[in-house]
């Protein structure tokens, strides 16, 4: 009776591969991948630089000009004057320095834009989060309220609100509420859709299973993982809010008093477009650069946070 022969490979010749964690590999998550993608795009850096210049100009306009913006400095002797030493962009019809008014007008546009964006994003975040996470009758109620506000053009609503306001009550906060209070519906829709996606995750179900309250689960686990599209919408919405403020100022229903605004300067310069077109051109260019910088930054951020869009490039 023969015995079966067993062949055993020599241990020295066998290549043994053991799974191990490679500590030298780069960390990877949604935000790190987005940053690595954005920093390779020149348009991202251009948008960031222009946006920072606008924000710094709004916060510290005196760094860009040593001329006071008050009406007492304006002189009719310089009406529609050409550029000269110390006045690189010339003068308006009232004899005011155009560069100074652009520098101080950035504060009105940026502050109102930021406040309106914070208000609109905050209301939309709360409404969308509660509607998407709790569902049921609360979802139906909040969604119908959002549909009502979605059908109202927020610029028209802001015009109506600012028209009925007395001149002394037309402050930056009032104007921001007039814009942001009617522009939150689109943000609420995006937040609701993202909450519906995130709340199906295993870690959300595990959080509820171990006894964590639904509200705490929403705040701790769901909202942080649903903020990516909200940040994108808020960045783009900042540009839209600056446009809305300029439109209201152009129509004469913006901030009252002697408040300097790009939109107000554009409205005043339109009557002299044939004789002094540069008085209209420069504030229009400043408004265009500011809005384009924030909208472009939001578009780049949206593409960077989308893995499919990154893979297609």
Residue, then its C-alpha position, 0 to 999 in steps of 0.5 A: x500500500x503506497x503512501x501519498x507524497x506531500x510536497x511542501x514549498x520551501x519557506x525561504x522561497x515563499x513570498x509572504x505578503x501581509x496587509x499593513x497600514x502605510x503611514x506614509x500615504x497622504x490623508x484623504x477626505x472630502x475637504x482635503x481632496x477639494x483643497x488639492x484640486x482647487x489649489x491647482x487651478x489659477x482661476x481659484x487664486x485669482x478669485x481669492x485675491x480679488x475677493x480678499x482685496x474687496x473684503x479688506x477694502x470694505x473693512x479698512x477703506x482708509x488704507x486705499x485712500x486718504x481722502x474723506x468721503x464726506x460730501x464737504x470734500x466734493x467741489x463743483x469746480x471738479x465736476x466730471x473732471x479728468x484724472x489728476x495727481x491724487x485722483x487717479x479715476x477722476x471726479x463725478x458730476x458732483x465733483x467727488x473723487x471716484x476712487x474714494x467713493x469706490x473704496x468706501x462704497x465697498x463697505x456698504x455692498x460687502x456688509x449688506x451682502x454678508x448679512x443678507x447671506x447669513x440671514x438667508x443661509x441661516x433660515x434656509x438651513x434650519x427650515x431644510x434641516x427640520x423638514x428633511x430630518x423629521x419628515x411627516x407633517x413637519x416636512x409638508x408644512x415647511x416645504x409648502x412655506x418654502x414653496x410660497x417664498x420660492x415663488x416671490x422674487x426676492x428683489x421685488x419683495x425687497x423693493x416693496x419692503x424698503x419702499x414702505x420703510x421710513x428713510x431713518x429706518x433704512x439701515x444695513x440690517x434692515x436692508x439685509x433682512x429685506x434681501x435675506x428674508x426672501x431668498x432662503x427658499x432655494x437654500x432650504x431645498x438644497x439642505x433638505x435634499x442633502x439631509x435626506x441623503x445623509x440621514x440614511x447613513x449607517x452612523x446616523x442609524x447607529x447614533x439613534x440606536x444607542x439612545x442619542x436623541x434625534x435632535x442631537x443626532x441632527x446637530x452632531x452627525x447629520x448637519x456637519x456632513x451636509x454642509x458642503x453644498x450649503x457652503x457652496x450656495x452661500x458663496x454664490x449667494x454672497x455675489x447675488x446679495x451684493x447685486x441685490x443691494x446695488x439694484x436697490x440703491x440704483x433704484x433709489x430704495x436702498x440705504x438713506x442719507x449720504x451712504x455711499x454705494x456702488x449702485x447709487x453711484x451708478x444710478x447718479x452717473x447714468x445721466x452723464x453717460x454721453x459726456x462723462x462715461x468713466x464716472x459710470x464705468x468705474x463703479x460698474x467695474x468694481x461691482x462686476x469684479x466683486x460679484x464675479x470673484x465670489x460667484x466664480x469662487x463658489x463655482x470652483x468650490x462646487x466642482x472641487x467638492x463633487x468627485x464626479x466633476x473632479x474625475x471628468x477634468 
